[in-house]
């Protein structure tokens, strides 16, 4: 009783020590959350980026995944939700098909964040990373019958399963090239392959592996060793958003170790896969057993000696008689031993054979049962009449029957096509004549719904009788995909858009082209076989330009580009195409293919050419119209000038001169339009300079001491604004020349035009002459010139004002269109 008491005392101390340590650790971990303080620049950045999208791995249990209701769950998901609360942001979760699609959309910047991912040199090329959110050791998982401990170095040359684009895939591919990597789509597939012995080992983090083992009910795997790298999961961030990296790191810093531990304990269970006694424990057990055995031997030896001494005397008396009997028995024993040895040898041979057969049968049955229950597809075993003998759990789940219900059914109850006994008998006869048959049919569920399956069937020996084993894979998704592909191909082939994929080498060999390339006279076979290289289709005059543009786009890192060039059809006809190309790169980032579409735009090109020709013709006609209008107005101006010279009446002479100035102002506008070549807008600065030059020359003989200065903003103005504005300037400058400087005194007239507010201009005509008479109200004057100024102001929707303190200042503010822009 001494040994058990000591062991109980020792175990009690160890338990107490563990509880104390755990309590201290929990006490030390408790601290309040660190507040998140963001800078003004960080808050401004968040306001400018209100939508932040995160794409998690949909099947990365228990770190992150989507539950049956489509909710984002897992340790990483809890940390992301806590980050939203701490920082005050909203992160949109995007549910994608798998991790590969998430990485592709992230590289294309269709999503902004990636869920839990480990930072590796490969991933640092296209992503930034936060600080660690979850840290888990990696493990090497093998079948339970492999009891030897393993390291990554010990797996060189062996077949190892890894999940595509996961951390183990990146690390082992780079650091252990001698390994034969079997890349699987998800953790469940990797564990299944290891469980069935299809690979030597499966490498993944302990959290995922142990979680999926429990979920799938896999019990024949063990943790054979740990990796030399630890999974430190972080959040992946777009490389062009370094500001978000700092913001998220601040949020992570506010999450205490106790909070992270709570998230870990909620989802993650890092345990060994089955307990094995340590060497120290085994040594202790052996030592204890040896001590007990030694005491027992000593006690037994003492008892025997005592009994031997008592019996020695009596035995010596019997010894004589026994020696005589032994001599007789010795001869008989020799004969019996010979007979027994002969019969024992024969019996041992039979026992060995029987034992080996039983062991092989048990191993075979065990392996069959493991495969039978762990495979993801429904499996049925029926007798030769078609009655179901057994089925795995997946078959029951697929059809909606319980195990007891399905054993009452036959193949005729499940198969929609082979639904008669004679059809089943004919099919089973074919199975017996071949090793394995694969075919497609339709199965019916318990609720009556029908779905397509691919069946692989063969005849096996089951419990000493012939039976048919069938594996029925649900191919609904594949059928839907094939139908969608057929419809998509039909749409493409019936459209004018040609799909292509060229190799990124000299000559651009064709890797893929759609069948509707026949619209150009060529067949798919001619292009795919290289009989007709694609470069031979490009017009010789365009080939050098197209090759140069492709090289320039590729060198600049552009992922998509567009070109227009001419193709030669098989019969020599020239066709214009619009080419939209996307660059496809390999794992090293080098351009491997050019893929995209091109469409025949010949009709559009012909229409554009016709339109350009029509526009050129109309432009020529419009230019000729302006030229002729200008000439006609000059003729009218000349006639008025001649008439004014013949008139002896000064009042009539002045009226004709003013009218001539007005006609000349309009002629100058048409001359400006004719010379500029722009018939929609006029260069108003040039137009005003022409008017002022003309007026200064007209009054030159009587106004040598008057200076006319212009300060006109360079704007392009519509004709319907330019004509009244020019006439207003002409009237006000003429008025200043005639009335502001009596007796030929010195003076200055200034014409100004400048922007006023957003969509207004201010026109100012001022002089430093005698000023406008105080007793005369300019808006009520009956003179034609000022009346014309008022009417023209209203035509411009403007407001005219007059100031007459030191000379006269006329100001007109009028609106212009938003497209009244500066002249280049």
KOLLO-495325 format. One record per residue (C-alpha): residue in three letters; z, y, x. Coordinates in steps of 0.1 Angstrom, whole numbers, plus 5000, padded with zeros to 4 digits. Example, Ala and Ser with C-alpha at 12.3 -4.5 7.8 and 13.67 -1.06 7.14 Angstrom:
! residues 2
 res   c3   c2   c1
 ala 5078 4955 5123
 ser 5071 4989 5137
***
This chain:
! residues 824
 res   c3   c2   c1
 unk 5000 5000 5000
 unk 5002 5023 5031
 unk 4965 5029 5035
 unk 4958 5040 4998
 unk 4987 5064 4998
 unk 4975 5080 5030
 unk 4940 5083 5017
 unk 4952 5099 4984
 unk 4973 5124 5004
 unk 4944 5133 5026
 unk 4920 5137 4996
 unk 4945 5159 4978
 unk 4947 5182 5008
 unk 4909 5184 5011
 unk 4906 5192 4974
 unk 4933 5219 4976
 unk 4916 5234 5007
 unk 4882 5234 4989
 unk 4897 5251 4958
 unk 4914 5277 4980
 unk 4882 5285 5000
 unk 4862 5287 4968
 unk 4887 5311 4952
 unk 4888 5333 4983
 unk 4850 5334 4984
 unk 4848 5343 4947
 unk 4875 5370 4952
 unk 4856 5385 4982
 unk 4823 5385 4962
 unk 4837 5406 4934
 unk 4827 5442 4939
 unk 4812 5469 4916
 unk 4775 5474 4914
 unk 4761 5499 4939
 unk 4745 5528 4920
 unk 4708 5533 4926
 unk 4700 5568 4938
 unk 4663 5578 4938
 unk 4648 5607 4955
 unk 4627 5633 4936
 unk 4596 5619 4952
 unk 4605 5584 4940
 unk 4612 5596 4905
 unk 4579 5616 4905
 unk 4561 5584 4916
 unk 4575 5564 4888
 unk 4565 5591 4863
 unk 4529 5589 4877
 unk 4529 5551 4874
 unk 4544 5543 4840
 unk 4528 5508 4838
 unk 4539 5483 4865
 unk 4526 5447 4859
 unk 4542 5416 4874
 unk 4524 5382 4875
 unk 4549 5353 4880
 unk 4541 5317 4888
 unk 4541 5301 4853
 unk 4552 5267 4866
 unk 4577 5275 4893
 unk 4609 5261 4877
 unk 4637 5270 4881
 unk 4629 5301 4901
 unk 4605 5315 4876
 unk 4585 5301 4846
 unk 4577 5306 4810
 unk 4596 5286 4784
 unk 4581 5271 4752
 unk 4583 5304 4734
 unk 4564 5322 4762
 unk 4595 5340 4775
 unk 4598 5347 4813
 unk 4627 5327 4825
 unk 4644 5317 4858
 unk 4666 5331 4886
 unk 4639 5355 4897
 unk 4633 5366 4861
 unk 4670 5375 4856
 unk 4670 5395 4888
 unk 4638 5414 4877
 unk 4654 5422 4843
 unk 4685 5435 4861
 unk 4663 5456 4884
 unk 4647 5472 4853
 unk 4682 5482 4840
 unk 4695 5494 4874
 unk 4664 5515 4883
 unk 4654 5525 4847
 unk 4619 5512 4847
 unk 4598 5488 4826
 unk 4580 5459 4842
 unk 4552 5443 4822
 unk 4550 5405 4826
 unk 4515 5390 4827
 unk 4512 5353 4819
 unk 4484 5337 4838
 unk 4471 5301 4841
 unk 4485 5293 4875
 unk 4497 5307 4909
 unk 4461 5307 4923
 unk 4449 5330 4895
 unk 4479 5353 4900
 unk 4471 5357 4937
 unk 4434 5364 4929
 unk 4442 5391 4903
 unk 4468 5406 4927
 unk 4442 5408 4955
 unk 4418 5425 4929
 unk 4447 5449 4919
 unk 4445 5438 4883
 unk 4483 5432 4886
 unk 4508 5452 4907
 unk 4536 5427 4916
 unk 4538 5390 4923
 unk 4569 5371 4913
 unk 4590 5351 4937
 unk 4570 5345 4969
 unk 4579 5338 5005
 unk 4566 5363 5031
 unk 4542 5346 5055
 unk 4517 5361 5081
 unk 4488 5351 5058
 unk 4503 5369 5027
 unk 4513 5400 5047
 unk 4476 5407 5051
 unk 4473 5416 5014
 unk 4508 5424 5001
 unk 4540 5443 5009
 unk 4574 5426 5003
 unk 4608 5435 4990
 unk 4640 5423 5006
 unk 4651 5387 4998
 unk 4660 5380 4961
 unk 4667 5342 4963
 unk 4671 5320 4994
 unk 4668 5282 4993
 unk 4664 5256 5020
 unk 4633 5234 5021
 unk 4634 5196 5018
 unk 4613 5165 5027
 unk 4612 5140 4998
 unk 4603 5104 5002
 unk 4607 5072 4982
 unk 4642 5057 4982
 unk 4630 5026 5001
 unk 4624 5048 5031
 unk 4660 5052 5044
 unk 4652 5067 5078
 unk 4659 5105 5082
 unk 4628 5126 5086
 unk 4618 5159 5103
 unk 4586 5179 5101
 unk 4577 5167 5136
 unk 4581 5131 5124
 unk 4554 5137 5097
 unk 4526 5144 5122
 unk 4496 5122 5114
 unk 4511 5113 5080
 unk 4498 5122 5045
 unk 4520 5150 5030
 unk 4517 5165 4996
 unk 4521 5204 4993
 unk 4514 5227 4964
 unk 4483 5249 4966
 unk 4490 5284 4981
 unk 4528 5278 4982
 unk 4549 5285 5013
 unk 4548 5249 5025
 unk 4510 5249 5023
 unk 4507 5281 5044
 unk 4533 5270 5070
 unk 4523 5234 5075
 unk 4486 5242 5075
 unk 4492 5267 5103
 unk 4520 5251 5124
 unk 4514 5214 5118
 unk 4476 5209 5119
 unk 4481 5171 5127
 unk 4495 5165 5092
 unk 4471 5152 5066
 unk 4478 5176 5037
 unk 4472 5165 5001
 unk 4470 5198 4982
 unk 4483 5195 4946
 unk 4482 5220 4918
 unk 4519 5220 4910
 unk 4554 5206 4920
 unk 4553 5179 4893
 unk 4521 5164 4906
 unk 4535 5164 4942
 unk 4567 5146 4931
 unk 4546 5121 4911
 unk 4524 5112 4941
 unk 4555 5107 4963
 unk 4571 5086 4936
 unk 4541 5063 4933
 unk 4536 5060 4971
 unk 4503 5079 4971
 unk 4516 5101 4999
 unk 4541 5095 5027
 unk 4562 5126 5018
 unk 4564 5157 4996
 unk 4575 5190 5012
 unk 4589 5217 4989
 unk 4621 5238 4984
 unk 4651 5219 4972
 unk 4656 5239 4940
 unk 4621 5232 4926
 unk 4620 5196 4937
 unk 4654 5186 4923
 unk 4648 5205 4891
 unk 4615 5187 4884
 unk 4630 5153 4894
 unk 4657 5157 4867
 unk 4632 5170 4841
 unk 4607 5142 4847
 unk 4634 5115 4851
 unk 4622 5104 4885
 unk 4649 5084 4902
 unk 4631 5066 4931
 unk 4630 5097 4954
 unk 4655 5108 4980
 unk 4660 5138 5002
 unk 4650 5124 5037
 unk 4655 5157 5056
 unk 4653 5194 5057
 unk 4625 5217 5069
 unk 4630 5241 5098
 unk 4621 5270 5076
 unk 4641 5285 5047
 unk 4625 5297 5015
 unk 4634 5334 5012
 unk 4618 5346 4980
 unk 4608 5382 4976
 unk 4587 5403 4952
 unk 4551 5409 4964
 unk 4539 5445 4961
 unk 4505 5461 4963
 unk 4498 5474 4998
 unk 4488 5508 4985
 unk 4522 5512 4967
 unk 4547 5515 4996
 unk 4568 5539 4974
 unk 4575 5511 4950
 unk 4587 5489 4979
 unk 4615 5514 4987
 unk 4624 5518 4951
 unk 4628 5480 4944
 unk 4647 5475 4977
 unk 4672 5502 4965
 unk 4675 5483 4932
 unk 4681 5450 4950
 unk 4707 5466 4972
 unk 4727 5474 4941
 unk 4729 5437 4930
 unk 4760 5421 4943
 unk 4763 5387 4959
 unk 4784 5375 4929
 unk 4756 5385 4905
 unk 4730 5367 4925
 unk 4753 5336 4927
 unk 4756 5337 4889
 unk 4718 5337 4885
 unk 4716 5308 4910
 unk 4742 5287 4893
 unk 4725 5292 4859
 unk 4692 5276 4870
 unk 4694 5262 4905
 unk 4712 5230 4915
 unk 4709 5223 4952
 unk 4723 5187 4955
 unk 4715 5156 4975
 unk 4694 5130 4957
 unk 4719 5102 4957
 unk 4752 5099 4977
 unk 4754 5079 5010
 unk 4786 5074 5029
 unk 4789 5092 5062
 unk 4793 5074 5095
 unk 4830 5085 5097
 unk 4837 5072 5063
 unk 4821 5038 5071
 unk 4840 5036 5104
 unk 4873 5043 5086
 unk 4865 5016 5061
 unk 4856 4991 5088
 unk 4887 4999 5108
 unk 4910 4995 5077
 unk 4894 4961 5069
 unk 4898 4950 5105
 unk 4935 4960 5105
 unk 4942 4941 5072
 unk 4923 4911 5085
 unk 4942 4911 5118
 unk 4976 4911 5100
 unk 4964 4883 5077
 unk 4953 4863 5107
 unk 4986 4868 5125
 unk 5006 4857 5095
 unk 4984 4828 5088
 unk 4986 4817 5124
 unk 5023 4817 5123
 unk 5024 4796 5092
 unk 5000 4771 5106
 unk 5019 4767 5138
 unk 5050 4759 5118
 unk 5032 4733 5097
 unk 5014 4719 5127
 unk 5046 4712 5145
 unk 5060 4693 5115
 unk 5029 4673 5110
 unk 5022 4666 5147
 unk 5046 4637 5147
 unk 5033 4620 5116
 unk 4997 4626 5127
 unk 5003 4609 5160
 unk 5012 4577 5141
 unk 4981 4579 5119
 unk 4959 4588 5149
 unk 4955 4553 5160
 unk 4944 4540 5127
 unk 4921 4569 5122
 unk 4905 4564 5156
 unk 4895 4530 5145
 unk 4883 4542 5111
 unk 4864 4570 5127
 unk 4845 4546 5150
 unk 4832 4528 5119
 unk 4825 4559 5100
 unk 4806 4574 5129
 unk 4779 4549 5126
 unk 4776 4554 5089
 unk 4777 4592 5092
 unk 4748 4591 5116
 unk 4727 4572 5091
 unk 4737 4596 5062
 unk 4730 4627 5083
 unk 4695 4616 5091
 unk 4688 4610 5054
 unk 4704 4643 5044
 unk 4685 4663 5070
 unk 4652 4650 5058
 unk 4660 4658 5022
 unk 4675 4692 5030
 unk 4644 4703 5050
 unk 4622 4696 5020
 unk 4646 4713 4996
 unk 4648 4744 5019
 unk 4611 4747 5019
 unk 4609 4746 4981
 unk 4638 4772 4978
 unk 4621 4796 5003
 unk 4588 4794 4984
 unk 4605 4799 4950
 unk 4626 4828 4963
 unk 4596 4845 4978
 unk 4576 4841 4946
 unk 4605 4855 4925
 unk 4609 4884 4949
 unk 4572 4892 4948
 unk 4572 4890 4910
 unk 4602 4913 4907
 unk 4587 4938 4931
 unk 4554 4937 4913
 unk 4571 4941 4879
 unk 4592 4970 4892
 unk 4563 4988 4907
 unk 4542 4983 4875
 unk 4571 4996 4854
 unk 4575 5027 4876
 unk 4538 5035 4873
 unk 4538 5026 4836
 unk 4565 5050 4827
 unk 4559 5079 4852
 unk 4521 5083 4848
 unk 4512 5114 4828
 unk 4486 5096 4807
 unk 4492 5073 4777
 unk 4490 5036 4786
 unk 4486 5007 4761
 unk 4487 4969 4766
 unk 4472 4948 4739
 unk 4466 4911 4734
 unk 4430 4898 4732
 unk 4430 4903 4694
 unk 4437 4941 4698
 unk 4474 4941 4688
 unk 4495 4964 4709
 unk 4521 4946 4729
 unk 4536 4976 4747
 unk 4530 5013 4754
 unk 4546 5039 4776
 unk 4565 5070 4764
 unk 4536 5093 4769
 unk 4515 5071 4745
 unk 4542 5075 4718
 unk 4544 5112 4724
 unk 4506 5117 4723
 unk 4502 5098 4690
 unk 4534 5109 4673
 unk 4548 5073 4668
 unk 4581 5059 4678
 unk 4580 5029 4702
 unk 4589 5006 4674
 unk 4562 5020 4652
 unk 4534 5017 4678
 unk 4542 4980 4684
 unk 4532 4974 4648
 unk 4497 4989 4653
 unk 4465 4976 4667
 unk 4436 4992 4686
 unk 4417 4994 4653
 unk 4444 5018 4640
 unk 4440 5042 4669
 unk 4403 5041 4677
 unk 4381 5061 4653
 unk 4348 5046 4666
 unk 4358 5010 4673
 unk 4377 5006 4641
 unk 4367 4971 4631
 unk 4379 4938 4645
 unk 4344 4926 4654
 unk 4339 4958 4674
 unk 4372 4953 4693
 unk 4363 4917 4700
 unk 4329 4927 4715
 unk 4344 4955 4736
 unk 4372 4931 4749
 unk 4345 4906 4758
 unk 4328 4932 4780
 unk 4362 4940 4796
 unk 4366 4904 4806
 unk 4332 4904 4824
 unk 4339 4935 4846
 unk 4367 4947 4868
 unk 4371 4981 4852
 unk 4353 5000 4824
 unk 4354 5037 4817
 unk 4342 5051 4784
 unk 4349 5080 4759
 unk 4360 5075 4723
 unk 4381 5092 4696
 unk 4418 5085 4688
 unk 4437 5092 4657
 unk 4474 5104 4657
 unk 4500 5095 4631
 unk 4494 5128 4613
 unk 4457 5120 4610
 unk 4444 5145 4636
 unk 4416 5132 4658
 unk 4411 5140 4695
 unk 4387 5129 4723
 unk 4399 5106 4750
 unk 4385 5090 4782
 unk 4396 5053 4784
 unk 4398 5032 4815
 unk 4403 4995 4805
 unk 4405 4961 4823
 unk 4418 4926 4816
 unk 4452 4917 4832
 unk 4477 4889 4833
 unk 4507 4899 4812
 unk 4537 4876 4808
 unk 4515 4846 4816
 unk 4486 4854 4791
 unk 4455 4875 4791
 unk 4459 4911 4779
 unk 4439 4944 4780
 unk 4454 4974 4799
 unk 4440 5007 4787
 unk 4447 5042 4801
 unk 4437 5069 4776
 unk 4434 5105 4789
 unk 4433 5133 4764
 unk 4401 5153 4773
 unk 4402 5179 4745
 unk 4404 5208 4771
 unk 4376 5193 4791
 unk 4354 5189 4760
 unk 4362 5225 4749
 unk 4354 5238 4784
 unk 4321 5218 4785
 unk 4311 5232 4751
 unk 4320 5267 4762
 unk 4300 5262 4794
 unk 4270 5250 4774
 unk 4272 5280 4751
 unk 4276 5304 4781
 unk 4246 5288 4799
 unk 4226 5291 4767
 unk 4235 5328 4764
 unk 4226 5333 4801
 unk 4193 5314 4799
 unk 4182 5332 4768
 unk 4190 5367 4783
 unk 4170 5388 4807
 unk 4200 5389 4832
 unk 4195 5365 4862
 unk 4226 5352 4878
 unk 4225 5346 4916
 unk 4245 5336 4946
 unk 4231 5340 4981
 unk 4245 5328 5014
 unk 4255 5357 5037
 unk 4232 5347 5066
 unk 4197 5358 5077
 unk 4171 5354 5049
 unk 4198 5351 5022
 unk 4192 5314 5013
 unk 4197 5308 4976
 unk 4229 5289 4968
 unk 4226 5293 4930
 unk 4203 5310 4906
 unk 4200 5308 4868
 unk 4171 5291 4852
 unk 4158 5323 4836
 unk 4145 5334 4870
 unk 4113 5318 4856
 unk 4106 5352 4840
 unk 4094 5362 4874
 unk 4072 5331 4877
 unk 4094 5311 4901
 unk 4114 5279 4894
 unk 4149 5271 4903
 unk 4138 5243 4926
 unk 4115 5266 4946
 unk 4144 5290 4953
 unk 4172 5264 4958
 unk 4151 5242 4981
 unk 4141 5272 5003
 unk 4104 5267 4996
 unk 4104 5303 4984
 unk 4130 5324 5004
 unk 4145 5353 4984
 unk 4135 5379 5009
 unk 4099 5370 5002
 unk 4104 5382 4966
 unk 4114 5418 4977
 unk 4085 5443 4979
 unk 4076 5448 5016
 unk 4080 5486 5012
 unk 4116 5481 4999
 unk 4128 5452 5021
 unk 4140 5473 5051
 unk 4159 5497 5028
 unk 4175 5469 5009
 unk 4186 5451 5041
 unk 4200 5483 5056
 unk 4220 5491 5024
 unk 4235 5456 5022
 unk 4246 5459 5059
 unk 4261 5494 5053
 unk 4279 5482 5021
 unk 4293 5451 5039
 unk 4304 5471 5070
 unk 4322 5496 5048
 unk 4343 5469 5032
 unk 4328 5476 4997
 unk 4334 5447 4974
 unk 4308 5456 4948
 unk 4276 5476 4951
 unk 4244 5483 4931
 unk 4208 5486 4942
 unk 4174 5492 4926
 unk 4143 5478 4943
 unk 4109 5462 4935
 unk 4102 5424 4933
 unk 4069 5407 4935
 unk 4063 5380 4908
 unk 4046 5348 4916
 unk 4013 5362 4904
 unk 4017 5394 4925
 unk 4029 5417 4897
 unk 4054 5444 4908
 unk 4086 5445 4888
 unk 4116 5469 4893
 unk 4151 5453 4891
 unk 4187 5466 4889
 unk 4208 5445 4913
 unk 4247 5444 4908
 unk 4262 5424 4937
 unk 4298 5413 4944
 unk 4310 5402 4979
 unk 4327 5368 4982
 unk 4348 5362 5013
 unk 4363 5331 5029
 unk 4399 5325 5039
 unk 4394 5345 5071
 unk 4381 5375 5052
 unk 4346 5371 5064
 unk 4317 5376 5039
 unk 4304 5341 5029
 unk 4283 5348 4999
 unk 4267 5376 4978
 unk 4268 5369 4941
 unk 4260 5389 4910
 unk 4232 5396 4886
 unk 4199 5414 4885
 unk 4178 5425 4855
 unk 4142 5437 4850
 unk 4142 5475 4846
 unk 4104 5480 4850
 unk 4101 5495 4815
 unk 4129 5519 4821
 unk 4113 5530 4854
 unk 4080 5535 4838
 unk 4097 5556 4810
 unk 4115 5576 4836
 unk 4083 5583 4855
 unk 4066 5594 4823
 unk 4096 5616 4814
 unk 4095 5632 4849
 unk 4058 5639 4845
 unk 4064 5654 4810
 unk 4093 5676 4823
 unk 4071 5688 4852
 unk 4044 5698 4828
 unk 4068 5716 4805
 unk 4084 5734 4834
 unk 4049 5746 4845
 unk 4041 5758 4810
 unk 4075 5776 4807
 unk 4070 5793 4841
 unk 4036 5804 4830
 unk 4050 5818 4797
 unk 4077 5838 4816
 unk 4050 5851 4840
 unk 4027 5862 4812
 unk 4056 5878 4792
 unk 4066 5897 4823
 unk 4030 5909 4828
 unk 4027 5920 4792
 unk 4060 5939 4794
 unk 4049 5956 4826
 unk 4017 5966 4808
 unk 4037 5981 4779
 unk 4059 5999 4805
 unk 4029 6013 4822
 unk 4014 6025 4789
 unk 4047 6042 4781
 unk 4047 6058 4815
 unk 4012 6071 4811
 unk 4020 6084 4776
 unk 4051 6102 4788
 unk 4031 6120 4815
 unk 4007 6133 4789
 unk 4034 6145 4765
 unk 4042 6182 4767
 unk 4073 6178 4746
 unk 4104 6173 4768
 unk 4123 6154 4741
 unk 4094 6130 4735
 unk 4090 6127 4773
 unk 4127 6116 4776
 unk 4124 6091 4747
 unk 4094 6075 4762
 unk 4110 6073 4797
 unk 4141 6056 4782
 unk 4120 6032 4763
 unk 4101 6024 4794
 unk 4133 6017 4813
 unk 4144 5993 4785
 unk 4111 5975 4786
 unk 4112 5973 4824
 unk 4148 5958 4822
 unk 4135 5930 4800
 unk 4105 5925 4823
 unk 4128 5922 4853
 unk 4147 5894 4835
 unk 4115 5874 4831
 unk 4104 5881 4866
 unk 4138 5869 4879
 unk 4135 5837 4859
 unk 4099 5832 4871
 unk 4109 5836 4907
 unk 4141 5814 4906
 unk 4124 5784 4889
 unk 4155 5779 4867
 unk 4145 5787 4831
 unk 4178 5779 4814
 unk 4200 5804 4833
 unk 4194 5836 4852
 unk 4209 5847 4885
 unk 4226 5878 4870
 unk 4234 5893 4904
 unk 4198 5894 4914
 unk 4189 5907 4879
 unk 4213 5936 4881
 unk 4202 5945 4916
 unk 4166 5947 4903
 unk 4176 5970 4874
 unk 4196 5993 4896
 unk 4169 5995 4923
 unk 4143 6004 4896
 unk 4165 6030 4880
 unk 4175 6046 4914
 unk 4138 6048 4923
 unk 4130 6062 4888
 unk 4155 6091 4892
 unk 4151 6095 4930
 unk 4134 6129 4929
 unk 4162 6145 4910
 unk 4192 6125 4921
 unk 4190 6123 4960
 unk 4227 6131 4962
 unk 4238 6103 4938
 unk 4247 6069 4952
 unk 4243 6038 4931
 unk 4265 6009 4942
 unk 4267 5973 4927
 unk 4295 5948 4929
 unk 4283 5919 4908
 unk 4299 5884 4909
 unk 4274 5857 4916
 unk 4272 5839 4883
 unk 4244 5821 4864
 unk 4242 5834 4828
 unk 4224 5822 4798
 unk 4193 5842 4788
 unk 4208 5852 4754
 unk 4237 5868 4773
 unk 4218 5882 4802
 unk 4193 5903 4781
 unk 4218 5924 4762
 unk 4241 5927 4792
 unk 4211 5940 4813
 unk 4201 5965 4786
 unk 4237 5978 4784
 unk 4237 5984 4822
 unk 4204 6001 4820
 unk 4216 6024 4792
 unk 4249 6033 4809
 unk 4234 6039 4843
 unk 4206 6060 4828
 unk 4232 6080 4809
 unk 4251 6086 4841
 unk 4221 6097 4861
 unk 4211 6122 4833
 unk 4245 6137 4823
 unk 4273 6129 4848
 unk 4262 6151 4877
 unk 4249 6185 4866
 unk 4232 6209 4891
 unk 4223 6179 4914
 unk 4259 6176 4926
 unk 4271 6147 4949
 unk 4284 6116 4932
 unk 4286 6078 4929
 unk 4277 6054 4901
 unk 4293 6019 4904
 unk 4282 5988 4884
 unk 4307 5959 4886
 unk 4309 5924 4870
 unk 4338 5900 4876
 unk 4355 5870 4859
 unk 4382 5880 4833
 unk 4405 5852 4823
 unk 4392 5817 4817
 unk 4360 5821 4798
 unk 4353 5859 4798
 unk 4335 5884 4820
 unk 4343 5921 4824
 unk 4314 5945 4829
 unk 4323 5980 4843
 unk 4300 6010 4847
 unk 4318 6040 4862
 unk 4310 6074 4878
 unk 4329 6102 4894
 unk 4310 6129 4876
 unk 4322 6155 4850
 unk 4333 6128 4826
 unk 4326 6124 4789
 unk 4332 6154 4767
 unk 4367 6154 4752
 unk 4355 6168 4719
 unk 4329 6140 4715
 unk 4338 6105 4703
 unk 4314 6082 4720
 unk 4315 6056 4692
 unk 4305 6081 4666
 unk 4277 6097 4686
 unk 4242 6096 4670
 unk 4223 6092 4703
 unk 4201 6062 4705
 unk 4214 6050 4739
 unk 4251 6048 4730
 unk 4243 6034 4696
 unk 4222 6007 4713
 unk 4252 6000 4737
 unk 4275 5995 4707
 unk 4251 5971 4690
 unk 4244 5951 4721
 unk 4282 5948 4727
 unk 4287 5934 4692
 unk 4258 5910 4700
 unk 4278 5898 4730
 unk 4310 5895 4709
 unk 4325 5919 4734
 unk 4350 5948 4733
 unk 4338 5981 4748
 unk 4362 6008 4759
 unk 4358 6042 4776
 unk 4382 6060 4800
 unk 4373 6096 4810
 unk 4400 6110 4834
 unk 4382 6112 4867
 unk 4346 6107 4856
 unk 4336 6081 4830
 unk 4345 6044 4831
 unk 4328 6021 4805
 unk 4344 5986 4803
 unk 4330 5957 4783
 unk 4349 5924 4781
 unk 4328 5896 4766
 unk 4330 5858 4763
 unk 4308 5834 4781
 unk 4303 5796 4779
 unk 4325 5774 4801
 unk 4293 5763 4820
 unk 4287 5799 4833
 unk 4290 5788 4869
 unk 4287 5804 4903
 unk 4252 5805 4918
 unk 4247 5784 4949
***
